[in-house]
Amino acid sequence: MDNIEVCRLLHISKRTLQYLRTSGKLPYSTLGNKCYYKPEDVRALLDKNLTTNCG
């Protein structure tokens, strides 16, 4: 998944996504100048935040 896909899925801004990368909360890989994310890593972040906020 690329930046645009992750931002749309999580309903976050590019700046928030940058924060998640630099803080180590969302693993990523780069290819050229683009960042890519594994769908399972994005899902894990989403699940962790839903569990933390609801429980």
C-alpha positions in Angstrom: 0.0 0.0 0.0 1.2 3.5 -0.7 0.8 6.8 1.2 -2.4 7.7 -0.4 -4.1 4.3 0.2 -3.1 4.3 3.9 -4.3 7.9 4.4 -7.6 7.1 2.9 -8.0 3.9 4.8 -7.2 5.4 8.2 -8.7 8.8 7.5 -5.5 10.6 8.4 -3.4 13.3 6.9 0.0 12.9 5.2 1.6 14.6 8.2 0.0 12.1 10.6 1.2 9.3 8.5 4.7 10.8 8.5 4.5 10.9 12.3 3.5 7.2 12.5 6.5 6.4 10.3 9.1 8.4 12.2 7.8 7.3 15.6 8.1 3.7 14.6 4.4 3.0 15.1 4.0 1.9 11.4 6.7 -0.1 9.7 7.4 0.8 6.0 9.7 0.2 3.1 10.9 2.6 0.5 11.4 2.1 -3.2 12.9 5.0 -4.9 11.3 8.0 -3.2 8.0 6.3 -2.3 7.0 4.7 1.0 5.1 1.4 1.0 3.3 -0.4 3.8 2.2 -4.0 4.3 -1.5 -4.3 4.6 -1.1 -6.5 7.7 1.0 -3.8 9.4 -1.7 -1.2 8.7 -4.4 -3.6 10.0 -2.3 -4.3 13.2 -2.0 -0.5 13.8 -5.7 -0.1 13.3 -6.6 -3.0 15.6 -4.2 -1.9 18.3 -5.7 1.6 18.3 -9.3 0.4 18.3 -8.5 -2.0 21.2 -6.7 0.8 23.2 -9.5 3.4 22.7 -12.4 1.0 23.3 -11.1 -1.1 26.1 
